Amino acid sequence: MPWILLALLTAFCLALYNFFIKLASSHLPAAVGAVVLQLVAAALGAAWLLKLKLQEQPLPITNKGLLLAALAGLGVGLAEILTFVVFGRGVPSSVGTPVIVGGSVLLTAVLGLTVARETLTLPQGLGLLLIVAGIALLARGH
């Protein structure tokens, strides 16, 4: 499958993630929602890992890879809790999700540029500026 289709499928899954957090946030505390979400995600990951092991696929693991994955888990765990809190305060998903996701895209790009020494083309830089403008407009209207 081409990367763009995988990326769009990922975006669809993230949309479901954000939408269902929004719906759940008015029915349970953020901590409970975050734990349930993480348990389901961990079970899904464990099932995939088991499938790979049963197929005897090689699974090269490094300490650096484990550390970076743990840091990513810390980031996503905090993001999930905070997303529940944001939506628990009544922020509409049509505003909160674009600010959260757009802000994430923008900050990831900044980290890529500064830490990973990646480069941007002019159109890509303009795209990031449009994200900044979009966040400003969305935050101002709420």
MIDRENKOL-294741 format. One record per atom (N, C-alpha, C, O, CB): x, y, z; atom name. Coordinates in pm, whole numbers. Glycine has a CB too. Example, Ala and Ser with C-alpha at 12.3 -4.5 7.8 and 13.67 -1.06 7.14 Angstrom:
2
+--------+--------+--------+-------+
:      u :      v :      w : atomo :
+--------+--------+--------+-------+
:   1319 :   -569 :    780 :     N :
:   1230 :   -450 :    780 :    CA :
:   1320 :   -330 :    780 :     C :
:   1424 :   -332 :    846 :     O :
:   1131 :   -447 :    905 :    CB :
:   1285 :   -225 :    708 :     N :
:   1367 :   -106 :    714 :    CA :
:   1290 :      3 :    787 :     C :
:   1341 :    114 :    804 :     O :
:   1408 :    -60 :    572 :    CB :
+--------+--------+--------+-------+
***
This chain:
142
+--------+--------+--------+-------+
:      u :      v :      w : atomo :
+--------+--------+--------+-------+
:     84 :   -118 :      0 :     N :
:      0 :      0 :      0 :    CA :
:     89 :    125 :      0 :     C :
:    185 :    131 :     78 :     O :
:    -96 :     -1 :    123 :    CB :
:     61 :    224 :    -85 :     N :
:    141 :    346 :    -89 :    CA :
:    135 :    420 :     45 :     C :
:     36 :    412 :    117 :     O :
:     92 :    439 :   -203 :    CB :
:    243 :    491 :     77 :     N :
:    252 :    559 :    205 :    CA :
:    138 :    658 :    225 :     C :
:     90 :    673 :    337 :     O :
:    385 :    630 :    218 :    CB :
:     94 :    725 :    119 :     N :
:    -11 :    826 :    136 :    CA :
:   -142 :    761 :    180 :     C :
:   -215 :    820 :    260 :     O :
:    -32 :    904 :      4 :    CB :
:   -172 :    643 :    129 :     N :
:   -294 :    574 :    174 :    CA :
:   -281 :    530 :    320 :     C :
:   -376 :    538 :    397 :     O :
:   -324 :    451 :     84 :    CB :
:   -162 :    483 :    357 :     N :
:   -139 :    448 :    498 :    CA :
:   -152 :    571 :    587 :     C :
:   -208 :    564 :    696 :     O :
:      1 :    384 :    515 :    CB :
:   -100 :    684 :    540 :     N :
:   -108 :    808 :    617 :    CA :
:   -253 :    853 :    632 :     C :
:   -293 :    899 :    739 :     O :
:    -26 :    918 :    550 :    CB :
:   -332 :    840 :    526 :     N :
:   -473 :    878 :    534 :    CA :
:   -551 :    783 :    625 :     C :
:   -641 :    827 :    697 :     O :
:   -536 :    880 :    394 :    CB :
:   -518 :    656 :    622 :     N :
:   -580 :    560 :    714 :    CA :
:   -543 :    594 :    858 :     C :
:   -627 :    585 :    948 :     O :
:   -538 :    415 :    679 :    CB :
:   -420 :    632 :    880 :     N :
:   -375 :    675 :   1012 :    CA :
:   -453 :    799 :   1057 :     C :
:   -496 :    807 :   1172 :     O :
:   -224 :    704 :   1012 :    CB :
:   -471 :    894 :    967 :     N :
:   -547 :   1015 :    998 :    CA :
:   -691 :    979 :   1035 :     C :
:   -749 :   1037 :   1127 :     O :
:   -546 :   1113 :    878 :    CB :
:   -749 :    883 :    964 :     N :
:   -884 :    837 :    995 :    CA :
:   -889 :    778 :   1136 :     C :
:   -981 :    807 :   1213 :     O :
:   -932 :    734 :    892 :    CB :
:   -790 :    695 :   1169 :     N :
:   -785 :    636 :   1303 :    CA :
:   -767 :    743 :   1410 :     C :
:   -829 :    734 :   1517 :     O :
:   -671 :    533 :   1311 :    CB :
:   -684 :    842 :   1384 :     N :
:   -667 :    953 :   1480 :    CA :
:   -795 :   1034 :   1494 :     C :
:   -826 :   1084 :   1602 :     O :
:   -552 :   1044 :   1436 :    CB :
:   -869 :   1048 :   1384 :     N :
:   -998 :   1118 :   1392 :    CA :
:  -1094 :   1042 :   1482 :     C :
:  -1163 :   1102 :   1565 :     O :
:  -1059 :   1135 :   1250 :    CB :
:  -1099 :    910 :   1467 :     N :
:  -1184 :    829 :   1555 :    CA :
:  -1139 :    843 :   1700 :     C :
:  -1221 :    857 :   1791 :     O :
:  -1181 :    681 :   1513 :    CB :
:  -1009 :    839 :   1722 :     N :
:   -951 :    854 :   1855 :    CA :
:   -999 :    985 :   1919 :     C :
:  -1051 :    984 :   2030 :     O :
:   -796 :    851 :   1847 :    CB :
:   -980 :   1097 :   1850 :     N :
:  -1019 :   1227 :   1904 :    CA :
:  -1170 :   1239 :   1921 :     C :
:  -1217 :   1293 :   2021 :     O :
:   -969 :   1338 :   1814 :    CB :
:  -1245 :   1189 :   1826 :     N :
:  -1391 :   1199 :   1833 :    CA :
:  -1446 :   1118 :   1951 :     C :
:  -1534 :   1166 :   2023 :     O :
:  -1453 :   1149 :   1701 :    CB :
:  -1395 :    997 :   1970 :     N :
:  -1445 :    915 :   2079 :    CA :
:  -1398 :    966 :   2215 :     C :
:  -1469 :    949 :   2314 :     O :
:  -1402 :    771 :   2061 :    CB :
:  -1281 :   1028 :   2222 :     N :
:  -1241 :   1094 :   2347 :    CA :
:  -1339 :   1206 :   2377 :     C :
:  -1381 :   1222 :   2492 :     O :
:  -1096 :   1148 :   2337 :    CB :
:  -1374 :   1284 :   2276 :     N :
:  -1469 :   1394 :   2296 :    CA :
:  -1601 :   1340 :   2352 :     C :
:  -1654 :   1395 :   2448 :     O :
:  -1494 :   1470 :   2164 :    CB :
:  -1653 :   1233 :   2292 :     N :
:  -1780 :   1177 :   2339 :    CA :
:  -1767 :   1120 :   2480 :     C :
:  -1855 :   1140 :   2563 :     O :
:  -1829 :   1069 :   2244 :    CB :
:  -1657 :   1050 :   2507 :     N :
:  -1638 :    987 :   2638 :    CA :
:  -1614 :   1088 :   2749 :     C :
:  -1648 :   1062 :   2865 :     O :
:  -1522 :    889 :   2633 :    CB :
:  -1557 :   1203 :   2715 :     N :
:  -1515 :   1300 :   2818 :    CA :
:  -1630 :   1352 :   2902 :     C :
:  -1607 :   1398 :   3014 :     O :
:  -1446 :   1416 :   2753 :    CB :
:  -1752 :   1345 :   2852 :     N :
:  -1866 :   1391 :   2932 :    CA :
:  -1930 :   1278 :   3012 :     C :
:  -2031 :   1299 :   3079 :     O :
:  -1969 :   1456 :   2843 :    CB :
:  -1872 :   1159 :   3003 :     N :
:  -1931 :   1044 :   3071 :    CA :
:  -1841 :    980 :   3176 :     C :
:  -1885 :    893 :   3250 :     O :
:  -1968 :    940 :   2970 :    CB :
:  -1715 :   1023 :   3183 :     N :
:  -1625 :    966 :   3284 :    CA :
:  -1507 :   1057 :   3307 :     C :
:  -1475 :   1142 :   3223 :     O :
:  -1577 :    826 :   3242 :    CB :
:  -1440 :   1041 :   3424 :     N :
:  -1323 :   1125 :   3453 :    CA :
:  -1209 :   1099 :   3354 :     C :
:  -1196 :    990 :   3299 :     O :
:  -1274 :   1100 :   3597 :    CB :
:  -1129 :   1200 :   3333 :     N :
:  -1018 :   1192 :   3238 :    CA :
:   -924 :   1076 :   3270 :     C :
:   -879 :   1006 :   3179 :     O :
:   -939 :   1323 :   3236 :    CB :
:   -895 :   1055 :   3397 :     N :
:   -802 :    947 :   3434 :    CA :
:   -858 :    811 :   3398 :     C :
:   -784 :    725 :   3350 :     O :
:   -771 :    953 :   3584 :    CB :
:   -987 :    790 :   3419 :     N :
:  -1049 :    662 :   3385 :    CA :
:  -1047 :    642 :   3233 :     C :
:  -1011 :    535 :   3185 :     O :
:  -1194 :    655 :   3439 :    CB :
:  -1084 :    744 :   3160 :     N :
:  -1083 :    736 :   3014 :    CA :
:   -945 :    707 :   2960 :     C :
:   -930 :    625 :   2870 :     O :
:  -1135 :    865 :   2954 :    CB :
:   -843 :    773 :   3016 :     N :
:   -706 :    751 :   2969 :    CA :
:   -660 :    608 :   2997 :     C :
:   -593 :    547 :   2913 :     O :
:   -612 :    851 :   3035 :    CB :
:   -694 :    555 :   3113 :     N :
:   -652 :    418 :   3147 :    CA :
:   -721 :    317 :   3056 :     C :
:   -657 :    225 :   3005 :     O :
:   -682 :    386 :   3295 :    CB :
:   -851 :    333 :   3036 :     N :
:   -924 :    240 :   2947 :    CA :
:   -866 :    246 :   2807 :     C :
:   -842 :    143 :   2745 :     O :
:  -1075 :    273 :   2944 :    CB :
:   -844 :    368 :   2757 :     N :
:   -787 :    386 :   2624 :    CA :
:   -652 :    316 :   2614 :     C :
:   -626 :    245 :   2517 :     O :
:   -773 :    536 :   2591 :    CB :
:   -566 :    334 :   2714 :     N :
:   -433 :    274 :   2710 :    CA :
:   -439 :    122 :   2720 :     C :
:   -360 :     53 :   2656 :     O :
:   -347 :    329 :   2823 :    CB :
:   -531 :     70 :   2800 :     N :
:   -544 :    -76 :   2811 :    CA :
:   -586 :   -138 :   2678 :     C :
:   -532 :   -241 :   2637 :     O :
:   -646 :   -113 :   2921 :    CB :
:   -680 :    -75 :   2612 :     N :
:   -724 :   -125 :   2481 :    CA :
:   -610 :   -115 :   2380 :     C :
:   -587 :   -208 :   2303 :     O :
:   -849 :    -47 :   2431 :    CB :
:   -540 :     -2 :   2380 :     N :
:   -428 :     16 :   2287 :    CA :
:   -317 :    -86 :   2316 :     C :
:   -258 :   -141 :   2223 :     O :
:   -372 :    160 :   2298 :    CB :
:   -288 :   -110 :   2444 :     N :
:   -185 :   -207 :   2480 :    CA :
:   -225 :   -348 :   2437 :     C :
:   -142 :   -424 :   2389 :     O :
:   -158 :   -204 :   2631 :    CB :
:   -353 :   -381 :   2454 :     N :
:   -400 :   -514 :   2412 :    CA :
:   -387 :   -530 :   2261 :     C :
:   -348 :   -636 :   2212 :     O :
:   -546 :   -536 :   2455 :    CB :
:   -420 :   -425 :   2187 :     N :
:   -406 :   -429 :   2041 :    CA :
:   -260 :   -447 :   2001 :     C :
:   -228 :   -529 :   1915 :     O :
:   -463 :   -301 :   1978 :    CB :
:   -171 :   -371 :   2064 :     N :
:    -28 :   -384 :   2036 :    CA :
:     24 :   -522 :   2074 :     C :
:    106 :   -579 :   2001 :     O :
:     50 :   -278 :   2110 :    CB :
:    -21 :   -575 :   2187 :     N :
:     22 :   -708 :   2230 :    CA :
:    -25 :   -816 :   2132 :     C :
:     49 :   -910 :   2104 :     O :
:    -31 :   -739 :   2370 :    CB :
:   -146 :   -802 :   2082 :     N :
:   -198 :   -899 :   1984 :    CA :
:   -115 :   -896 :   1856 :     C :
:    -86 :  -1001 :   1798 :     O :
:   -347 :   -870 :   1952 :    CB :
:    -77 :   -777 :   1813 :     N :
:      5 :   -763 :   1692 :    CA :
:    144 :   -825 :   1716 :     C :
:    196 :   -896 :   1630 :     O :
:     19 :   -614 :   1652 :    CB :
:    202 :   -796 :   1833 :     N :
:    333 :   -852 :   1865 :    CA :
:    327 :  -1006 :   1871 :     C :
:    416 :  -1074 :   1821 :     O :
:    384 :   -795 :   2000 :    CB :
:    222 :  -1058 :   1932 :     N :
:    205 :  -1204 :   1938 :    CA :
:    194 :  -1264 :   1799 :     C :
:    253 :  -1368 :   1770 :     O :
:     81 :  -1240 :   2022 :    CB :
:    118 :  -1199 :   1712 :     N :
:    104 :  -1245 :   1574 :    CA :
:    240 :  -1251 :   1505 :     C :
:    272 :  -1350 :   1438 :     O :
:      9 :  -1152 :   1495 :    CB :
:    320 :  -1147 :   1522 :     N :
:    453 :  -1144 :   1461 :    CA :
:    542 :  -1254 :   1518 :     C :
:    617 :  -1318 :   1444 :     O :
:    518 :  -1008 :   1483 :    CB :
:    535 :  -1276 :   1650 :     N :
:    615 :  -1382 :   1712 :    CA :
:    573 :  -1519 :   1662 :     C :
:    657 :  -1604 :   1633 :     O :
:    603 :  -1376 :   1866 :    CB :
:    442 :  -1541 :   1650 :     N :
:    393 :  -1670 :   1601 :    CA :
:    433 :  -1695 :   1456 :     C :
:    451 :  -1809 :   1414 :     O :
:    240 :  -1677 :   1615 :    CB :
:    447 :  -1588 :   1380 :     N :
:    494 :  -1599 :   1241 :    CA :
:    646 :  -1606 :   1233 :     C :
:    704 :  -1613 :   1125 :     O :
:    443 :  -1480 :   1159 :    CB :
:    710 :  -1604 :   1351 :     N :
:    856 :  -1610 :   1362 :    CA :
:    926 :  -1498 :   1285 :     C :
:   1033 :  -1517 :   1226 :     O :
:    906 :  -1745 :   1311 :    CB :
:    863 :  -1382 :   1287 :     N :
:    924 :  -1264 :   1224 :    CA :
:   1037 :  -1213 :   1313 :     C :
:   1025 :  -1216 :   1435 :     O :
:    817 :  -1152 :   1199 :    CB :
:   1145 :  -1167 :   1254 :     N :
:   1253 :  -1110 :   1335 :    CA :
:   1207 :   -979 :   1400 :     C :
:   1142 :   -896 :   1337 :     O :
:   1381 :  -1087 :   1249 :    CB :
:   1242 :   -963 :   1526 :     N :
:   1205 :   -842 :   1599 :    CA :
:   1330 :   -781 :   1664 :     C :
:   1351 :   -796 :   1784 :     O :
:   1097 :   -874 :   1707 :    CB :
:   1412 :   -713 :   1583 :     N :
:   1534 :   -654 :   1639 :    CA :
:   1500 :   -541 :   1737 :     C :
:   1426 :   -448 :   1702 :     O :
:   1626 :   -601 :   1526 :    CB :
:   1552 :   -550 :   1858 :     N :
:   1522 :   -453 :   1962 :    CA :
:   1653 :   -395 :   2014 :     C :
:   1749 :   -468 :   2040 :     O :
:   1439 :   -517 :   2078 :    CB :
:   1654 :   -263 :   2029 :     N :
:   1771 :   -196 :   2087 :    CA :
:   1728 :   -118 :   2211 :     C :
:   1610 :    -84 :   2227 :     O :
:   1839 :   -100 :   1983 :    CB :
:   1822 :    -91 :   2298 :     N :
:   1791 :    -10 :   2417 :    CA :
:   1745 :    129 :   2377 :     C :
:   1652 :    184 :   2438 :     O :
:   1914 :     -1 :   2509 :    CB :
:   1809 :    186 :   2275 :     N :
:   1770 :    320 :   2230 :    CA :
:   1627 :    318 :   2176 :     C :
:   1549 :    409 :   2204 :     O :
:   1868 :    372 :   2121 :    CB :
:   1593 :    215 :   2100 :     N :
:   1457 :    202 :   2049 :    CA :
:   1356 :    191 :   2161 :     C :
:   1249 :    253 :   2154 :     O :
:   1446 :     82 :   1957 :    CB :
:   1387 :    113 :   2263 :     N :
:   1296 :     99 :   2378 :    CA :
:   1279 :    230 :   2452 :     C :
:   1168 :    266 :   2492 :     O :
:   1348 :     -9 :   2474 :    CB :
:   1389 :    303 :   2471 :     N :
:   1383 :    432 :   2540 :    CA :
:   1297 :    531 :   2461 :     C :
:   1211 :    598 :   2518 :     O :
:   1524 :    489 :   2560 :    CB :
:   1321 :    539 :   2331 :     N :
:   1244 :    633 :   2249 :    CA :
:   1097 :    595 :   2245 :     C :
:   1011 :    683 :   2247 :     O :
:   1301 :    637 :   2107 :    CB :
:   1066 :    466 :   2239 :     N :
:    926 :    422 :   2242 :    CA :
:    862 :    457 :   2376 :     C :
:    746 :    496 :   2381 :     O :
:    916 :    271 :   2216 :    CB :
:    938 :    442 :   2486 :     N :
:    886 :    477 :   2618 :    CA :
:    858 :    627 :   2627 :     C :
:    757 :    668 :   2684 :     O :
:    985 :    434 :   2728 :    CB :
:    947 :    708 :   2571 :     N :
:    925 :    853 :   2570 :    CA :
:    803 :    889 :   2486 :     C :
:    726 :    978 :   2523 :     O :
:   1049 :    926 :   2516 :    CB :
:    784 :    820 :   2374 :     N :
:    664 :    842 :   2293 :    CA :
:    540 :    804 :   2372 :     C :
:    438 :    873 :   2366 :     O :
:    672 :    761 :   2161 :    CB :
:    548 :    693 :   2446 :     N :
:    436 :    652 :   2531 :    CA :
:    405 :    755 :   2637 :     C :
:    288 :    781 :   2666 :     O :
:    465 :    518 :   2596 :    CB :
:    508 :    814 :   2696 :     N :
:    487 :    920 :   2794 :    CA :
:    414 :   1038 :   2730 :     C :
:    320 :   1092 :   2787 :     O :
:    622 :    966 :   2853 :    CB :
:    459 :   1075 :   2611 :     N :
:    396 :   1186 :   2541 :    CA :
:    251 :   1158 :   2506 :     C :
:    164 :   1243 :   2527 :     O :
:    472 :   1218 :   2414 :    CB :
:    223 :   1041 :   2453 :     N :
:     86 :   1010 :   2414 :    CA :
:     -3 :    992 :   2536 :     C :
:   -121 :   1028 :   2533 :     O :
:     82 :    883 :   2327 :    CB :
:     52 :    935 :   2644 :     N :
:    -28 :    920 :   2766 :    CA :
:    -69 :   1056 :   2822 :     C :
:   -185 :   1075 :   2858 :     O :
:     51 :    843 :   2871 :    CB :
:     25 :   1149 :   2828 :     N :
:     -7 :   1284 :   2874 :    CA :
:   -104 :   1353 :   2778 :     C :
:   -196 :   1422 :   2822 :     O :
:    120 :   1367 :   2889 :    CB :
:    -83 :   1334 :   2649 :     N :
:   -172 :   1395 :   2550 :    CA :
:   -315 :   1343 :   2565 :     C :
:   -411 :   1419 :   2553 :     O :
:   -121 :   1368 :   2407 :    CB :
:   -328 :   1214 :   2591 :     N :
:   -462 :   1157 :   2608 :    CA :
:   -531 :   1215 :   2730 :     C :
:   -648 :   1253 :   2722 :     O :
:   -455 :   1005 :   2620 :    CB :
:   -461 :   1221 :   2841 :     N :
:   -520 :   1277 :   2962 :    CA :
:   -562 :   1422 :   2938 :     C :
:   -674 :   1462 :   2972 :     O :
:   -422 :   1270 :   3080 :    CB :
:   -473 :   1499 :   2878 :     N :
:   -503 :   1641 :   2853 :    CA :
:   -615 :   1658 :   2752 :     C :
:   -693 :   1752 :   2762 :     O :
:   -379 :   1714 :   2805 :    CB :
:   -625 :   1568 :   2654 :     N :
:   -735 :   1575 :   2558 :    CA :
:   -868 :   1552 :   2628 :     C :
:   -966 :   1621 :   2600 :     O :
:   -715 :   1473 :   2445 :    CB :
:   -873 :   1454 :   2718 :     N :
:   -994 :   1433 :   2797 :    CA :
:  -1029 :   1558 :   2878 :     C :
:  -1145 :   1596 :   2886 :     O :
:   -977 :   1311 :   2891 :    CB :
:   -928 :   1621 :   2937 :     N :
:   -952 :   1741 :   3017 :    CA :
:  -1004 :   1855 :   2930 :     C :
:  -1100 :   1923 :   2967 :     O :
:   -823 :   1784 :   3090 :    CB :
:   -941 :   1876 :   2814 :     N :
:   -986 :   1983 :   2724 :    CA :
:  -1133 :   1962 :   2685 :     C :
:  -1214 :   2053 :   2696 :     O :
:   -897 :   1987 :   2597 :    CB :
:  -1164 :   1841 :   2639 :     N :
:  -1302 :   1816 :   2596 :    CA :
:  -1398 :   1811 :   2713 :     C :
:  -1516 :   1842 :   2698 :     O :
:  -1310 :   1687 :   2518 :    CB :
:  -1349 :   1774 :   2830 :     N :
:  -1433 :   1775 :   2950 :    CA :
:  -1474 :   1916 :   2989 :     C :
:  -1570 :   1935 :   3064 :     O :
:  -1360 :   1710 :   3065 :    CB :
:  -1402 :   2014 :   2939 :     N :
:  -1437 :   2155 :   2966 :    CA :
:  -1534 :   2210 :   2863 :     C :
:  -1564 :   2330 :   2862 :     O :
:  -1312 :   2241 :   2969 :    CB :
:  -1584 :   2123 :   2777 :     N :
:  -1687 :   2165 :   2683 :    CA :
:  -1638 :   2220 :   2552 :     C :
:  -1717 :   2273 :   2474 :     O :
:  -1769 :   2265 :   2746 :    CB :
:  -1509 :   2210 :   2524 :     N :
:  -1458 :   2259 :   2396 :    CA :
:  -1511 :   2169 :   2286 :     C :
:  -1499 :   2046 :   2295 :     O :
:  -1301 :   2263 :   2395 :    CB :
:  -1570 :   2226 :   2181 :     N :
:  -1621 :   2142 :   2072 :    CA :
:  -1509 :   2067 :   2001 :     C :
:  -1397 :   2117 :   1989 :     O :
:  -1697 :   2228 :   1971 :    CB :
:  -1539 :   1947 :   1955 :     N :
:  -1437 :   1869 :   1884 :    CA :
:  -1394 :   1939 :   1756 :     C :
:  -1281 :   1922 :   1711 :     O :
:  -1490 :   1728 :   1851 :    CB :
:  -1483 :   2019 :   1697 :     N :
:  -1450 :   2091 :   1574 :    CA :
:  -1350 :   2203 :   1597 :     C :
:  -1293 :   2257 :   1501 :     O :
:  -1576 :   2147 :   1511 :    CB :
:  -1328 :   2240 :   1723 :     N :
:  -1227 :   2341 :   1757 :    CA :
:  -1108 :   2276 :   1826 :     C :
:   -993 :   2299 :   1786 :     O :
:  -1289 :   2450 :   1848 :    CB :
:  -1134 :   2196 :   1928 :     N :
:  -1026 :   2137 :   2007 :    CA :
:   -937 :   2045 :   1926 :     C :
:   -814 :   2052 :   1937 :     O :
:  -1082 :   2062 :   2122 :    CB :
:   -996 :   1959 :   1845 :     N :
:   -915 :   1864 :   1769 :    CA :
:   -823 :   1933 :   1670 :     C :
:   -705 :   1899 :   1665 :     O :
:  -1006 :   1766 :   1696 :    CB :
:   -870 :   2029 :   1590 :     N :
:   -776 :   2095 :   1498 :    CA :
:   -665 :   2171 :   1571 :     C :
:   -551 :   2175 :   1523 :     O :
:   -851 :   2192 :   1409 :    CB :
:   -696 :   2229 :   1687 :     N :
:   -591 :   2300 :   1762 :    CA :
:   -489 :   2199 :   1815 :     C :
:   -369 :   2222 :   1805 :     O :
:   -653 :   2381 :   1878 :    CB :
:   -538 :   2088 :   1872 :     N :
:   -447 :   1986 :   1927 :    CA :
:   -365 :   1923 :   1816 :     C :
:   -242 :   1915 :   1826 :     O :
:   -527 :   1878 :   2003 :    CB :
:   -431 :   1877 :   1711 :     N :
:   -360 :   1807 :   1603 :    CA :
:   -272 :   1904 :   1524 :     C :
:   -157 :   1872 :   1493 :     O :
:   -461 :   1737 :   1509 :    CB :
:   -326 :   2021 :   1491 :     N :
:   -246 :   2120 :   1419 :    CA :
:   -126 :   2164 :   1500 :     C :
:    -16 :   2179 :   1446 :     O :
:   -332 :   2241 :   1382 :    CB :
:   -146 :   2186 :   1630 :     N :
:    -35 :   2223 :   1717 :    CA :
:     69 :   2113 :   1724 :     C :
:    189 :   2140 :   1727 :     O :
:    -85 :   2255 :   1857 :    CB :
:     23 :   1989 :   1726 :     N :
:    113 :   1875 :   1728 :    CA :
:    196 :   1869 :   1600 :     C :
:    317 :   1847 :   1604 :     O :
:     35 :   1744 :   1745 :    CB :
:    131 :   1890 :   1487 :     N :
:    201 :   1889 :   1358 :    CA :
:    306 :   2000 :   1356 :     C :
:    420 :   1978 :   1314 :     O :
:    101 :   1906 :   1240 :    CB :
:    268 :   2117 :   1399 :     N :
:    359 :   2231 :   1399 :    CA :
:    479 :   2207 :   1491 :     C :
:    593 :   2229 :   1451 :     O :
:    284 :   2358 :   1443 :    CB :
:    453 :   2161 :   1612 :     N :
:    563 :   2138 :   1706 :    CA :
:    652 :   2022 :   1663 :     C :
:    774 :   2026 :   1684 :     O :
:    508 :   2111 :   1846 :    CB :
:    592 :   1919 :   1602 :     N :
:    673 :   1809 :   1549 :    CA :
:    764 :   1860 :   1437 :     C :
:    880 :   1819 :   1429 :     O :
:    583 :   1695 :   1498 :    CB :
:    712 :   1946 :   1352 :     N :
:    794 :   2003 :   1245 :    CA :
:    910 :   2084 :   1302 :     C :
:   1022 :   2075 :   1254 :     O :
:    708 :   2091 :   1152 :    CB :
:    882 :   2164 :   1405 :     N :
:    988 :   2244 :   1468 :    CA :
:   1094 :   2152 :   1528 :     C :
:   1214 :   2179 :   1513 :     O :
:    928 :   2336 :   1578 :    CB :
:   1053 :   2044 :   1595 :     N :
:   1149 :   1948 :   1649 :    CA :
:   1229 :   1882 :   1537 :     C :
:   1350 :   1860 :   1550 :     O :
:   1078 :   1842 :   1733 :    CB :
:   1163 :   1849 :   1427 :     N :
:   1232 :   1790 :   1313 :    CA :
:   1337 :   1884 :   1257 :     C :
:   1447 :   1842 :   1220 :     O :
:   1133 :   1753 :   1204 :    CB :
:   1303 :   2011 :   1250 :     N :
:   1396 :   2111 :   1196 :    CA :
:   1513 :   2137 :   1291 :     C :
:   1628 :   2146 :   1247 :     O :
:   1323 :   2242 :   1168 :    CB :
:   1483 :   2149 :   1420 :     N :
:   1587 :   2188 :   1515 :    CA :
:   1668 :   2071 :   1569 :     C :
:   1789 :   2082 :   1585 :     O :
:   1526 :   2263 :   1629 :    CB :
:   1602 :   1960 :   1598 :     N :
:   1672 :   1847 :   1660 :    CA :
:   1723 :   1749 :   1555 :     C :
:   1839 :   1708 :   1560 :     O :
:   1580 :   1775 :   1758 :    CB :
:   1637 :   1712 :   1461 :     N :
:   1677 :   1614 :   1359 :    CA :
:   1745 :   1678 :   1239 :     C :
:   1788 :   1608 :   1148 :     O :
:   1555 :   1535 :   1313 :    CB :
:   1754 :   1810 :   1238 :     N :
:   1820 :   1884 :   1130 :    CA :
:   1757 :   1857 :    993 :     C :
:   1826 :   1850 :    891 :     O :
:   1968 :   1847 :   1125 :    CB :
:   1625 :   1843 :    992 :     N :
:   1553 :   1825 :    865 :    CA :
:   1540 :   1961 :    797 :     C :
:   1565 :   2064 :    859 :     O :
:   1412 :   1760 :    888 :    CB :
:   1500 :   1961 :    671 :     N :
:   1482 :   2086 :    597 :    CA :
:   1340 :   2093 :    543 :     C :
:   1272 :   1991 :    530 :     O :
:   1586 :   2097 :    482 :    CB :
:   1298 :   2213 :    513 :     N :
:   1166 :   2237 :    454 :    CA :
:   1180 :   2309 :    322 :     C :
:   1272 :   2389 :    303 :     O :
:   1077 :   2318 :    550 :    CB :
:   1089 :   2280 :    232 :     N :
:   1080 :   2360 :    110 :    CA :
:    992 :   2481 :    140 :     C :
:    926 :   2486 :    244 :     O :
:   1021 :   2275 :    -10 :    CB :
:    991 :   2576 :     51 :     N :
:    908 :   2694 :     69 :    CA :
:    759 :   2657 :     81 :     C :
:    693 :   2706 :    172 :     O :
:    928 :   2791 :    -48 :    CB :
:    706 :   2572 :     -6 :     N :
:    564 :   2535 :     10 :    CA :
:    536 :   2467 :    145 :     C :
:    429 :   2488 :    203 :     O :
:    522 :   2443 :   -104 :    CB :
:    628 :   2386 :    194 :     N :
:    609 :   2320 :    323 :    CA :
:    610 :   2423 :    436 :     C :
:    530 :   2414 :    529 :     O :
:    718 :   2213 :    346 :    CB :
:    700 :   2520 :    428 :     N :
:    704 :   2627 :    527 :    CA :
:    577 :   2709 :    526 :     C :
:    527 :   2747 :    632 :     O :
:    823 :   2717 :    501 :    CB :
:    526 :   2737 :    407 :     N :
:    398 :   2810 :    397 :    CA :
:    284 :   2728 :    457 :     C :
:    194 :   2784 :    520 :     O :
:    367 :   2844 :    250 :    CB :
:    288 :   2597 :    437 :     N :
:    187 :   2510 :    498 :    CA :
:    189 :   2520 :    649 :     C :
:     84 :   2524 :    713 :     O :
:    210 :   2366 :    455 :    CB :
:    308 :   2523 :    707 :     N :
:    319 :   2537 :    853 :    CA :
:    266 :   2672 :    900 :     C :
:    203 :   2681 :   1005 :     O :
:    464 :   2518 :    897 :    CB :
:    293 :   2778 :    823 :     N :
:    239 :   2910 :    857 :    CA :
:     86 :   2909 :    852 :     C :
:     21 :   2974 :    934 :     O :
:    294 :   3017 :    761 :    CB :
:     29 :   2836 :    757 :     N :
:   -117 :   2825 :    751 :    CA :
:   -172 :   2752 :    873 :     C :
:   -281 :   2784 :    921 :     O :
:   -159 :   2753 :    623 :    CB :
:    -98 :   2654 :    923 :     N :
:   -140 :   2586 :   1046 :    CA :
:   -142 :   2685 :   1162 :     C :
:   -237 :   2686 :   1240 :     O :
:    -45 :   2467 :   1078 :    CB :
:    -39 :   2768 :   1173 :     N :
:    -35 :   2870 :   1278 :    CA :
:   -156 :   2962 :   1266 :     C :
:   -223 :   2991 :   1365 :     O :
:     97 :   2953 :   1271 :    CB :
:   -185 :   3007 :   1144 :     N :
:   -300 :   3095 :   1123 :    CA :
:   -430 :   3023 :   1159 :     C :
:   -519 :   3083 :   1221 :     O :
:   -304 :   3144 :    976 :    CB :
:   -443 :   2898 :   1121 :     N :
:   -563 :   2821 :   1153 :    CA :
:   -583 :   2805 :   1302 :     C :
:   -694 :   2821 :   1352 :     O :
:   -557 :   2685 :   1088 :    CB :
:   -475 :   2775 :   1375 :     N :
:   -485 :   2762 :   1521 :    CA :
:   -528 :   2895 :   1582 :     C :
:   -614 :   2898 :   1670 :     O :
:   -350 :   2716 :   1582 :    CB :
:   -469 :   3004 :   1534 :     N :
:   -504 :   3136 :   1588 :    CA :
:   -651 :   3167 :   1563 :     C :
:   -720 :   3218 :   1652 :     O :
:   -415 :   3246 :   1525 :    CB :
:   -700 :   3138 :   1444 :     N :
:   -842 :   3165 :   1413 :    CA :
:   -935 :   3077 :   1495 :     C :
:  -1037 :   3125 :   1545 :     O :
:   -868 :   3143 :   1264 :    CB :
:   -902 :   2951 :   1510 :     N :
:   -987 :   2860 :   1587 :    CA :
:   -990 :   2899 :   1735 :     C :
:  -1096 :   2901 :   1798 :     O :
:   -939 :   2715 :   1571 :    CB :
:   -874 :   2931 :   1791 :     N :
:   -867 :   2965 :   1932 :    CA :
:   -935 :   3097 :   1961 :     C :
:   -994 :   3115 :   2068 :     O :
:   -722 :   2970 :   1978 :    CB :
:   -929 :   3188 :   1867 :     N :
:   -992 :   3319 :   1885 :    CA :
:  -1143 :   3310 :   1885 :     C :
:  -1211 :   3384 :   1957 :     O :
:   -946 :   3415 :   1777 :    CB :
:  -1196 :   3221 :   1803 :     N :
:  -1341 :   3210 :   1791 :    CA :
:  -1408 :   3138 :   1905 :     C :
:  -1531 :   3137 :   1913 :     O :
:  -1374 :   3140 :   1665 :    CB :
:  -1330 :   3078 :   1996 :     N :
:  -1394 :   3002 :   2104 :    CA :
:  -1375 :   3068 :   2236 :     C :
:  -1422 :   3018 :   2338 :     O :
:  -1342 :   2861 :   2111 :    CB :
+--------+--------+--------+-------+
***
